[in-house]
Amino acid sequence: MKETGGPAFPGQWDHGEAGVESFLGMDLRDYFAAKALQGLIAVPGSMTSVKQDVEWAYKYADAMMEARK
């Protein structure tokens, strides 16, 4: 399983007597992939196939995760 980097936008809400509830949202790897995909599809004529673009987006995300170590 790939390292996800944990939540991209973690947060907590205090519900008083009910306690604290955590909201984890998307993980950092997915966030990086989404940003990379934005760049990949922003260039007219650069798309090959949706599947291939998504695969490339995750390759970029994995490289970004590796660079953070």
Backbone as XML, in Angstrom:
<?xml version="1.0"?>
<chain id="A" units="angstrom">
  <residue number="1" name="MET">
    <atom name="N" x="0.844" y="-1.188" z="0.000"/>
    <atom name="CA" x="0.000" y="0.000" z="0.000"/>
    <atom name="C" x="0.884" y="1.245" z="0.000"/>
  </residue>
  <residue number="2" name="LYS">
    <atom name="N" x="0.484" y="2.233" z="-0.764"/>
    <atom name="CA" x="1.245" y="3.477" z="-0.877"/>
    <atom name="C" x="1.090" y="4.310" z="0.387"/>
  </residue>
  <residue number="3" name="GLU">
    <atom name="N" x="2.158" y="5.030" z="0.713"/>
    <atom name="CA" x="2.096" y="6.001" z="1.800"/>
    <atom name="C" x="1.205" y="7.147" z="1.352"/>
  </residue>
  <residue number="4" name="THR">
    <atom name="N" x="0.252" y="7.532" z="2.185"/>
    <atom name="CA" x="-0.697" y="8.576" z="1.792"/>
    <atom name="C" x="-0.332" y="9.950" z="2.314"/>
  </residue>
  <residue number="5" name="GLY">
    <atom name="N" x="0.566" y="10.027" z="3.296"/>
    <atom name="CA" x="0.946" y="11.311" z="3.845"/>
    <atom name="C" x="-0.022" y="11.844" z="4.894"/>
  </residue>
  <residue number="6" name="GLY">
    <atom name="N" x="-1.044" y="11.069" z="5.203"/>
    <atom name="CA" x="-2.029" y="11.530" z="6.171"/>
    <atom name="C" x="-3.003" y="12.504" z="5.543"/>
  </residue>
  <residue number="7" name="PRO">
    <atom name="N" x="-3.856" y="13.095" z="6.348"/>
    <atom name="CA" x="-4.876" y="13.989" z="5.816"/>
    <atom name="C" x="-4.286" y="15.279" z="5.249"/>
  </residue>
  <residue number="8" name="ALA">
    <atom name="N" x="-4.850" y="15.741" z="4.136"/>
    <atom name="CA" x="-4.398" y="16.986" z="3.518"/>
    <atom name="C" x="-4.932" y="18.205" z="4.268"/>
  </residue>
  <residue number="9" name="PHE">
    <atom name="N" x="-6.125" y="18.099" z="4.785"/>
    <atom name="CA" x="-6.765" y="19.220" z="5.477"/>
    <atom name="C" x="-7.392" y="18.746" z="6.785"/>
  </residue>
  <residue number="10" name="PRO">
    <atom name="N" x="-6.583" y="18.357" z="7.752"/>
    <atom name="CA" x="-7.157" y="17.859" z="8.997"/>
    <atom name="C" x="-7.821" y="18.977" z="9.779"/>
  </residue>
  <residue number="11" name="GLY">
    <atom name="N" x="-8.769" y="18.614" z="10.567"/>
    <atom name="CA" x="-9.435" y="19.587" z="11.414"/>
    <atom name="C" x="-10.182" y="18.893" z="12.529"/>
  </residue>
  <residue number="12" name="GLN">
    <atom name="N" x="-10.553" y="19.635" z="13.524"/>
    <atom name="CA" x="-11.332" y="19.084" z="14.624"/>
    <atom name="C" x="-12.413" y="20.073" z="15.003"/>
  </residue>
  <residue number="13" name="TRP">
    <atom name="N" x="-13.525" y="19.536" z="15.416"/>
    <atom name="CA" x="-14.610" y="20.351" z="15.923"/>
    <atom name="C" x="-14.925" y="19.895" z="17.329"/>
  </residue>
  <residue number="14" name="ASP">
    <atom name="N" x="-15.097" y="20.840" z="18.209"/>
    <atom name="CA" x="-15.453" y="20.522" z="19.588"/>
    <atom name="C" x="-16.967" y="20.550" z="19.690"/>
  </residue>
  <residue number="15" name="HIS">
    <atom name="N" x="-17.528" y="19.424" z="20.072"/>
    <atom name="CA" x="-18.977" y="19.324" z="20.210"/>
    <atom name="C" x="-19.392" y="19.393" z="21.678"/>
  </residue>
  <residue number="16" name="GLY">
    <atom name="N" x="-18.680" y="20.167" z="22.446"/>
    <atom name="CA" x="-19.022" y="20.354" z="23.854"/>
    <atom name="C" x="-18.971" y="19.051" z="24.625"/>
  </residue>
  <residue number="17" name="GLU">
    <atom name="N" x="-20.070" y="18.726" z="25.275"/>
    <atom name="CA" x="-20.124" y="17.521" z="26.093"/>
    <atom name="C" x="-20.030" y="16.253" z="25.255"/>
  </residue>
  <residue number="18" name="ALA">
    <atom name="N" x="-20.334" y="16.360" z="23.975"/>
    <atom name="CA" x="-20.275" y="15.184" z="23.101"/>
    <atom name="C" x="-18.834" y="14.806" z="22.771"/>
  </residue>
  <residue number="19" name="GLY">
    <atom name="N" x="-17.885" y="15.672" z="23.046"/>
    <atom name="CA" x="-16.483" y="15.376" z="22.779"/>
    <atom name="C" x="-15.987" y="16.033" z="21.508"/>
  </residue>
  <residue number="20" name="VAL">
    <atom name="N" x="-14.826" y="15.627" z="21.084"/>
    <atom name="CA" x="-14.187" y="16.191" z="19.903"/>
    <atom name="C" x="-14.309" y="15.203" z="18.760"/>
  </residue>
  <residue number="21" name="GLU">
    <atom name="N" x="-14.705" y="15.704" z="17.617"/>
    <atom name="CA" x="-14.830" y="14.872" z="16.423"/>
    <atom name="C" x="-13.770" y="15.323" z="15.430"/>
  </residue>
  <residue number="22" name="SER">
    <atom name="N" x="-13.055" y="14.376" z="14.847"/>
    <atom name="CA" x="-12.023" y="14.697" z="13.865"/>
    <atom name="C" x="-12.568" y="14.534" z="12.461"/>
  </residue>
  <residue number="23" name="PHE">
    <atom name="N" x="-12.143" y="15.408" z="11.579"/>
    <atom name="CA" x="-12.471" y="15.319" z="10.159"/>
    <atom name="C" x="-11.156" y="15.220" z="9.424"/>
  </residue>
  <residue number="24" name="LEU">
    <atom name="N" x="-10.944" y="14.093" z="8.751"/>
    <atom name="CA" x="-9.658" y="13.878" z="8.108"/>
    <atom name="C" x="-9.639" y="14.309" z="6.655"/>
  </residue>
  <residue number="25" name="GLY">
    <atom name="N" x="-10.743" y="14.232" z="5.939"/>
    <atom name="CA" x="-10.773" y="14.650" z="4.543"/>
    <atom name="C" x="-9.902" y="13.773" z="3.658"/>
  </residue>
  <residue number="26" name="MET">
    <atom name="N" x="-9.521" y="14.285" z="2.512"/>
    <atom name="CA" x="-8.697" y="13.507" z="1.583"/>
    <atom name="C" x="-7.271" y="13.439" z="2.090"/>
  </residue>
  <residue number="27" name="ASP">
    <atom name="N" x="-6.557" y="12.387" z="1.654"/>
    <atom name="CA" x="-5.168" y="12.294" z="2.084"/>
    <atom name="C" x="-4.276" y="13.124" z="1.162"/>
  </residue>
  <residue number="28" name="LEU">
    <atom name="N" x="-3.062" y="13.351" z="1.629"/>
    <atom name="CA" x="-2.140" y="14.246" z="0.939"/>
    <atom name="C" x="-1.767" y="13.716" z="-0.446"/>
  </residue>
  <residue number="29" name="ARG">
    <atom name="N" x="-1.617" y="12.402" z="-0.580"/>
    <atom name="CA" x="-1.270" y="11.824" z="-1.887"/>
    <atom name="C" x="-2.366" y="12.110" z="-2.915"/>
  </residue>
  <residue number="30" name="ASP">
    <atom name="N" x="-3.634" y="11.946" z="-2.515"/>
    <atom name="CA" x="-4.739" y="12.249" z="-3.425"/>
    <atom name="C" x="-4.775" y="13.734" z="-3.777"/>
  </residue>
  <residue number="31" name="TYR">
    <atom name="N" x="-4.479" y="14.585" z="-2.807"/>
    <atom name="CA" x="-4.446" y="16.021" z="-3.060"/>
    <atom name="C" x="-3.368" y="16.359" z="-4.090"/>
  </residue>
  <residue number="32" name="PHE">
    <atom name="N" x="-2.170" y="15.788" z="-3.897"/>
    <atom name="CA" x="-1.090" y="16.010" z="-4.862"/>
    <atom name="C" x="-1.489" y="15.519" z="-6.252"/>
  </residue>
  <residue number="33" name="ALA">
    <atom name="N" x="-2.120" y="14.347" z="-6.317"/>
    <atom name="CA" x="-2.539" y="13.789" z="-7.608"/>
    <atom name="C" x="-3.577" y="14.694" z="-8.275"/>
  </residue>
  <residue number="34" name="ALA">
    <atom name="N" x="-4.500" y="15.227" z="-7.496"/>
    <atom name="CA" x="-5.527" y="16.112" z="-8.061"/>
    <atom name="C" x="-4.894" y="17.367" z="-8.644"/>
  </residue>
  <residue number="35" name="LYS">
    <atom name="N" x="-3.920" y="17.926" z="-7.933"/>
    <atom name="CA" x="-3.238" y="19.120" z="-8.439"/>
    <atom name="C" x="-2.440" y="18.804" z="-9.694"/>
  </residue>
  <residue number="36" name="ALA">
    <atom name="N" x="-1.767" y="17.659" z="-9.702"/>
    <atom name="CA" x="-1.002" y="17.263" z="-10.887"/>
    <atom name="C" x="-1.934" y="17.045" z="-12.071"/>
  </residue>
  <residue number="37" name="LEU">
    <atom name="N" x="-3.082" y="16.432" z="-11.828"/>
    <atom name="CA" x="-4.043" y="16.178" z="-12.906"/>
    <atom name="C" x="-4.564" y="17.489" z="-13.484"/>
  </residue>
  <residue number="38" name="GLN">
    <atom name="N" x="-4.768" y="18.486" z="-12.636"/>
    <atom name="CA" x="-5.180" y="19.804" z="-13.127"/>
    <atom name="C" x="-4.186" y="20.324" z="-14.153"/>
  </residue>
  <residue number="39" name="GLY">
    <atom name="N" x="-2.913" y="20.213" z="-13.836"/>
    <atom name="CA" x="-1.882" y="20.683" z="-14.750"/>
    <atom name="C" x="-1.824" y="19.858" z="-16.022"/>
  </residue>
  <residue number="40" name="LEU">
    <atom name="N" x="-1.975" y="18.551" z="-15.893"/>
    <atom name="CA" x="-1.905" y="17.674" z="-17.064"/>
    <atom name="C" x="-3.023" y="17.957" z="-18.065"/>
  </residue>
  <residue number="41" name="ILE">
    <atom name="N" x="-4.227" y="18.231" z="-17.569"/>
    <atom name="CA" x="-5.352" y="18.427" z="-18.491"/>
    <atom name="C" x="-5.535" y="19.887" z="-18.897"/>
  </residue>
  <residue number="42" name="ALA">
    <atom name="N" x="-4.741" y="20.784" z="-18.301"/>
    <atom name="CA" x="-4.878" y="22.208" z="-18.620"/>
    <atom name="C" x="-4.259" y="22.577" z="-19.962"/>
  </residue>
  <residue number="43" name="VAL">
    <atom name="N" x="-3.370" y="21.740" z="-20.463"/>
    <atom name="CA" x="-2.675" y="22.040" z="-21.713"/>
    <atom name="C" x="-3.469" y="21.454" z="-22.875"/>
  </residue>
  <residue number="44" name="PRO">
    <atom name="N" x="-4.027" y="22.300" z="-23.751"/>
    <atom name="CA" x="-4.823" y="21.793" z="-24.868"/>
    <atom name="C" x="-4.030" y="20.823" z="-25.744"/>
  </residue>
  <residue number="45" name="GLY">
    <atom name="N" x="-4.658" y="19.715" z="-26.067"/>
    <atom name="CA" x="-4.039" y="18.727" z="-26.947"/>
    <atom name="C" x="-3.046" y="17.801" z="-26.271"/>
  </residue>
  <residue number="46" name="SER">
    <atom name="N" x="-2.864" y="17.951" z="-24.959"/>
    <atom name="CA" x="-1.868" y="17.123" z="-24.283"/>
    <atom name="C" x="-2.436" y="15.815" z="-23.744"/>
  </residue>
  <residue number="47" name="MET">
    <atom name="N" x="-3.756" y="15.715" z="-23.661"/>
    <atom name="CA" x="-4.358" y="14.508" z="-23.095"/>
    <atom name="C" x="-4.178" y="13.322" z="-24.036"/>
  </residue>
  <residue number="48" name="THR">
    <atom name="N" x="-3.836" y="12.205" z="-23.451"/>
    <atom name="CA" x="-3.755" y="10.968" z="-24.221"/>
    <atom name="C" x="-5.029" y="10.178" z="-23.993"/>
  </residue>
  <residue number="49" name="SER">
    <atom name="N" x="-5.243" y="9.750" z="-22.777"/>
    <atom name="CA" x="-6.489" y="9.123" z="-22.360"/>
    <atom name="C" x="-6.695" y="9.489" z="-20.896"/>
  </residue>
  <residue number="50" name="VAL">
    <atom name="N" x="-7.902" y="9.448" z="-20.454"/>
    <atom name="CA" x="-8.183" y="9.800" z="-19.058"/>
    <atom name="C" x="-7.413" y="8.862" z="-18.133"/>
  </residue>
  <residue number="51" name="LYS">
    <atom name="N" x="-7.469" y="7.570" z="-18.428"/>
    <atom name="CA" x="-6.787" y="6.596" z="-17.581"/>
    <atom name="C" x="-5.287" y="6.889" z="-17.510"/>
  </residue>
  <residue number="52" name="GLN">
    <atom name="N" x="-4.675" y="7.166" z="-18.639"/>
    <atom name="CA" x="-3.241" y="7.437" z="-18.652"/>
    <atom name="C" x="-2.913" y="8.732" z="-17.914"/>
  </residue>
  <residue number="53" name="ASP">
    <atom name="N" x="-3.743" y="9.755" z="-18.072"/>
    <atom name="CA" x="-3.510" y="11.015" z="-17.358"/>
    <atom name="C" x="-3.595" y="10.813" z="-15.846"/>
  </residue>
  <residue number="54" name="VAL">
    <atom name="N" x="-4.564" y="10.017" z="-15.400"/>
    <atom name="CA" x="-4.700" y="9.740" z="-13.967"/>
    <atom name="C" x="-3.481" y="8.967" z="-13.461"/>
  </residue>
  <residue number="55" name="GLU">
    <atom name="N" x="-3.028" y="7.997" z="-14.238"/>
    <atom name="CA" x="-1.840" y="7.244" z="-13.844"/>
    <atom name="C" x="-0.628" y="8.168" z="-13.718"/>
  </residue>
  <residue number="56" name="TRP">
    <atom name="N" x="-0.472" y="9.097" z="-14.666"/>
    <atom name="CA" x="0.626" y="10.059" z="-14.596"/>
    <atom name="C" x="0.476" y="10.978" z="-13.391"/>
  </residue>
  <residue number="57" name="ALA">
    <atom name="N" x="-0.755" y="11.380" z="-13.091"/>
    <atom name="CA" x="-0.983" y="12.253" z="-11.941"/>
    <atom name="C" x="-0.502" y="11.578" z="-10.661"/>
  </residue>
  <residue number="58" name="TYR">
    <atom name="N" x="-0.788" y="10.281" z="-10.520"/>
    <atom name="CA" x="-0.339" y="9.571" z="-9.321"/>
    <atom name="C" x="1.169" y="9.336" z="-9.336"/>
  </residue>
  <residue number="59" name="LYS">
    <atom name="N" x="1.769" y="9.223" z="-10.503"/>
    <atom name="CA" x="3.230" y="9.132" z="-10.558"/>
    <atom name="C" x="3.845" y="10.435" z="-10.043"/>
  </residue>
  <residue number="60" name="TYR">
    <atom name="N" x="3.272" y="11.563" z="-10.446"/>
    <atom name="CA" x="3.741" y="12.852" z="-9.926"/>
    <atom name="C" x="3.509" y="12.937" z="-8.422"/>
  </residue>
  <residue number="61" name="ALA">
    <atom name="N" x="2.340" y="12.503" z="-7.979"/>
    <atom name="CA" x="2.028" y="12.538" z="-6.545"/>
    <atom name="C" x="3.012" y="11.685" z="-5.757"/>
  </residue>
  <residue number="62" name="ASP">
    <atom name="N" x="3.311" y="10.499" z="-6.265"/>
    <atom name="CA" x="4.264" y="9.627" z="-5.567"/>
    <atom name="C" x="5.651" y="10.265" z="-5.517"/>
  </residue>
  <residue number="63" name="ALA">
    <atom name="N" x="6.052" y="10.950" z="-6.580"/>
    <atom name="CA" x="7.339" y="11.653" z="-6.585"/>
    <atom name="C" x="7.338" y="12.779" z="-5.557"/>
  </residue>
  <residue number="64" name="MET">
    <atom name="N" x="6.219" y="13.479" z="-5.435"/>
    <atom name="CA" x="6.125" y="14.542" z="-4.438"/>
    <atom name="C" x="6.182" y="13.972" z="-3.028"/>
  </residue>
  <residue number="65" name="MET">
    <atom name="N" x="5.524" y="12.815" z="-2.828"/>
    <atom name="CA" x="5.568" y="12.174" z="-1.515"/>
    <atom name="C" x="7.001" y="11.755" z="-1.186"/>
  </residue>
  <residue number="66" name="GLU">
    <atom name="N" x="7.706" y="11.211" z="-2.155"/>
    <atom name="CA" x="9.094" y="10.791" z="-1.960"/>
    <atom name="C" x="9.992" y="11.990" z="-1.637"/>
  </residue>
  <residue number="67" name="ALA">
    <atom name="N" x="9.765" y="13.102" z="-2.310"/>
    <atom name="CA" x="10.574" y="14.312" z="-2.080"/>
    <atom name="C" x="10.387" y="14.872" z="-0.677"/>
  </residue>
  <residue number="68" name="ARG">
    <atom name="N" x="9.273" y="14.549" z="-0.047"/>
    <atom name="CA" x="9.007" y="15.061" z="1.303"/>
    <atom name="C" x="9.773" y="14.321" z="2.384"/>
  </residue>
  <residue number="69" name="LYS">
    <atom name="N" x="10.338" y="13.160" z="2.057"/>
    <atom name="CA" x="11.033" y="12.350" z="3.081"/>
    <atom name="C" x="12.342" y="12.980" z="3.489"/>
  </residue>
</chain>
